Amino acid sequence: MNYDFKNSLTDVRSVVHLIGMHGDDLIGLELGVDRAQSFCTLLQACPNIKHLTGIDNWQPYTDYLREDNEPGPSNSTGEAEMEIFEFMAHHHIRFSGEEHRSTIIKGNIEDLAITFPNERFDFIFMDAWMTYEQALKELNDWYPKIKYGGLICGHDYKSHLIQRAVEEFREQNNITQHMSVYDSMCVWKK
Ligand SMILES: C[S@@+](CC[C@H](N)C(=O)[O-])C[C@H]1O[C@@H](n2cnc3c(N)ncnc32)[C@H](O)[C@@H]1O
């Protein structure tokens, strides 16, 4: 093990204990891997995760989610940057010491939900969304893939765009389970 993500404050930090206490042999999914920082935190800090899959397309993007909720994008990336991020993701995972418990899929999240059976995952960490529309679509596409009793964890909840998408999704699907919010993360048990 060359890298210590267990003690890093990565974006997934506020649900690490929750996932770590959720039971044995968990099958998990992260949407939006980027440099695999949260991905490696999950693998190293949650030995109860039997297998973690991550999906990313590593294509240039513009992110419209802002914690200050001011107008305009929060950041954009280019092709060269994404190539390095993709390399870093594989590099971090390889030297995390936990690669054997993981699978990385390079592809568009919108194309891949159909390739997974419903109720496949004990938890999904949703961290790819960049707009309200993307968030609503990903919630609709991926929520069925979570087991009953499983966890849905959504990042960027400080953005009003994500709050609106999550609220609408829960209302449209009559989801009444308590939702906890902390540290720009929302989470509920399906
Ligand atoms: C905020 S970053 C993820 C950060 C990562 N979860 C972490 O905490 O270390 C968002 C990632 O989502 C990916 N992404 C965004 N939209 C996507 C899509 N439609 N399909 C695949 N990947 C996507 C981007 O390439 C980017 O790497």
The ligand as a Gaussian input file, in Angstrom:
#p B3LYP/6-31G(d) Opt

LIG

0 1
 C      -16.932000      15.648000      -8.914000
 S      -16.099000      14.465000      -9.879000
 C      -16.167000      13.000000      -8.866000
 C      -15.292000      13.065000      -7.640000
 C      -15.102000      11.713000      -6.943000
 N      -16.394000      11.110000      -6.659000
 C      -14.365000      11.853000      -5.653000
 O      -14.992000      12.161000      -4.632000
 O      -13.133000      11.657000      -5.626000
 C      -17.286000      14.073000     -11.098000
 C      -16.846000      13.017000     -12.111000
 O      -18.017000      12.598000     -12.808000
 C      -17.676000      12.285000     -14.146000
 N      -18.888000      12.376000     -14.967000
 C      -19.715000      13.430000     -15.076000
 N      -20.733000      13.162000     -15.898000
 C      -20.526000      11.892000     -16.347000
 C      -21.241000      11.033000     -17.232000
 N      -22.363000      11.441000     -17.822000
 N      -20.764000       9.786000     -17.445000
 C      -19.622000       9.387000     -16.858000
 N      -18.907000      10.148000     -15.994000
 C      -19.351000      11.382000     -15.741000
 C      -16.605000      13.312000     -14.497000
 O      -15.770000      12.838000     -15.540000
 C      -15.869000      13.504000     -13.164000
 O      -14.688000      12.745000     -13.122000

